[in-house]
Structure formats: structure tokens, C-alpha cells
Amino acid sequence: MDFGLNEEQQMIVSTVRSFVENEIYPHEALIERTGQVPHELGNEIKRKVIDLGFYACNFPEDVGGAGLSHLDVTLVERELGRGSMALTHFFGRPQNILMACTGDQRERYLLPAVRGERMDALAMTEPDAGSDVRGMKCQALRDGGDWVVNGSKHFISGAEHADFFIVFVATGTDDTPQGPKRRITCFLVDRDTQGFEVRDGYNSVSHRGYRNYTLYFDNCRLPDAQVLGEVDGGFKVMNDWLYATRLTVAAFCVGRARRCFNHALHYAAERRQFGQPIARFQGIGFQVADMITEIDAADWLTLSGAWRLDKNLPANREIASAKLFASEMLARVTDATLQIHGGMGLMDDFPIERFWRDARVERIWDGTSEIQRHIISRDLFRPLGV
């Protein structure tokens, strides 16, 4: 692995960081205050990203994307991690799973998503099926030549802006030695489909403005043309396209941690107590040293996972390690930064309390820390027959 960035990668980092600082930072206070992104602002950010040539940068050139490598996209996500997720959502990285589109699906979903004409949202989680994907209760049953879907999904991010949804639904049950397991199929569902409704979700303390919604299916009829991939092939679609999303979370955490760290570093240098900067006190200096060490470690762990993907090397364990370490690192860094700021860290005069709140969810979504540890340990023990 080459630990240096080439000229093009340095340009990517510089361009995206400048965009975040100039186009995202100025609106963050508004999002924190109102809890939502004005429609006009979201469209303005999207238009500027399209003009910049970075919209759908995670897609190959042959479908209209920028054709960036996994490492390049990880660098983009790292810089976007510095800004409000509610706003960087409009930077536009459609779900890579759309590359599984075939035939007419490409014209209806894939290509419009890449061009920024339609936005997607991913729907897997249910009240009783979070980490246990095979425990889904939302199901589709055959009725003539169609599928009839009933059930619900929750914690669906970006649903308010989505024109269509990528929904995983149970389409059968297999009896296994470990008990019944659901067969899963992925469907493309347009927002205006009869029998399908998007409702407000829960109020979250993390990432204000990046809201979650609940989806309801009431005898929602879908033809075979809406199946993404193969019937009962939902897990294959997931494994082919979704597991690298954990890398996105890791990269985001690194970017957010670096922004947070800069606040800690400069505050410690400027804040004076007992006649000197608090940075001179060992209790503060050692915290800062630990913070940057952990950030750098998470950064390289994340970039190495992306590099392995680009080299077509096994990367499942490495990406799980990156997501685990980076998300838990962010929790420690935001907490230490708040501690260094003292009481002012809890005041909204500084963004520190926001970083602290936002950091909590990173250890939960896209696979909890416990799930990542399960993936890592299973990968290590499987060759030993355990």
C-alpha cells in the first residue's frame, strides 16, 4: 500500500474540503435550530455538486458517474464527514446497489439517480429486525403475477427527499437446523405507489435535520419488474453491494474526529488557567496526544480497507475493524474534546456538544459495534474450524 496521495487524490481532498467549509458549514446553525433542510437549500447544494462534477462520484463512468476508486470515494466521504450529515446528504452518493439494475430499471432508477434527477432511500430495518435481517416481518406474497407487500420499515434516513425506495422484504421461509430463516427479496418502490406510505419517524438527538421515517405497506402491489436482482436473492444483492457502506461510516467518523480535534487543539492552546495555556498541563497534553494517535490509526485502517477493495483482496474483516475502531474512536475524541472545553463544551456557542451527540449513533447504524466484533471474530476462527 502506498501511504502517499497522488496529485489527483490531493485535488479531491482539497476540493471536497473547500466545498464543505464554504457550502456546508455556513448553514449548520440553521439546521440545528430548525431540524430540517429547506427544499431550496438542498437543491442548491445538489446543483453545485453537479456543476463541480462530483455528484454520484461513487458510480463508474459507463453509467455517468465520476468513476472514482474505492480509495478515492473514501477520501471524499472522509471530507464530507466534517460537515452536517443533513446537508452533505445532497452531495449525492446514490446507493451502489443500484448497479444491480437491469433492463428498463436502468432508465427508470439507475441513470436518473446518477444524474441527480431522482433520489433514493434504502429500507431494511424494522422494529423487530435490526441486526437480525432474517427476522423481517414485512413480507411479500405472490398474487397472480404480482407481489403484495404488507408490513413496515423504520429508521429510514433520507426518506423525505426520496423519489423511490430500495426495500428488502421477506418472500418466503426456509427450515434450517438453526430454525426458520426468511428468504429476502429486494424491491424498487416508487414513492407514489398505491398502498405505500411514508410517515414521520422518531426524534433523534443525533444528526438533526437528517431525519428518519417509517414506511408502511398495506396490500401494496408490485410487479416482477420491481424486483432488484433475483427473487429470494436479497442477501446476494446485499453482499455484493452493501457491506462496503461500513467503510463510509468509518471514513465519516475520521473526518468528523479531525474537525473536532482541531477545536480541542486550538482551545487548549488559547485557554489560559493559572497563568498559562491549559495545553501545558500534562492532563490536557496527554489527552491531545492520545486523540491524534487514535485518529491517525483509524484513518489508516479505513484507507487500507478501501485499498484492499481496489486490489480485489478480501476486505470484510478489515472493513469491520475500520468501522468498529473509527466509530468508537469518534466517541472518545468528542468526549475528550468536550472535557477540554469544560462547561463551555456543553453550550451551543460551540459545535462540540453537537459533535458529541452525533457521535453516538455511529456505533449503532450500518452494523453495531457488537456485529462488527462478530464479523471479525468469525473471520479469524473460521479457518480453524470453529
Number of C-alpha atoms within 10 A of each C-alpha: 8 7 8 8 13 10 8 10 17 13 12 18 19 13 15 21 22 13 21 20 14 11 17 21 14 10 15 19 13 13 18 18 10 11 17 15 20 14 9 9 13 17 15 14 20 21 17 16 20 17 10 12 12 22 25 27 24 23 23 16 12 8 16 17 19 18 17 18 17 20 20 23 24 24 27 26 24 29 28 27 25 24 24 25 21 22 25 22 19 23 26 23 22 24 21 17 18 23 20 15 19 15 8 11 18 16 12 12 23 26 19 15 24 25 17 21 10 17 24 26 19 20 23 20 23 22 12 13 16 20 17 11 19 17 18 25 19 21 21 25 16 13 11 8 9 16 21 19 23 19 18 23 25 23 22 22 19 20 26 17 15 15 17 20 21 21 21 27 29 23 23 15 14 9 9 8 6 6 8 13 17 19 20 26 24 26 25 21 20 17 16 11 13 13 15 20 15 18 12 15 16 11 12 15 11 18 20 22 23 21 23 18 19 21 21 18 21 14 16 19 20 23 14 12 13 18 24 24 20 16 14 19 16 23 19 15 21 14 11 14 16 15 16 22 16 23 29 24 26 34 32 28 33 30 26 24 33 22 18 23 22 14 19 27 19 11 17 21 15 13 14 13 11 6 7 12 14 19 23 14 12 10 11 18 16 12 18 21 11 13 24 17 12 19 23 15 16 27 23 15 23 32 24 20 28 28 20 18 18 14 12 9 11 11 19 20 19 20 29 27 24 31 33 26 23 31 27 20 23 32 21 18 27 28 20 21 28 24 17 23 19 11 9 14 21 16 14 12 9 14 17 25 19 20 25 22 17 21 25 18 16 24 24 16 15 21 21 18 20 13 17 23 16 14 18 18 12 13 15 13 10 9 8 7 6 8
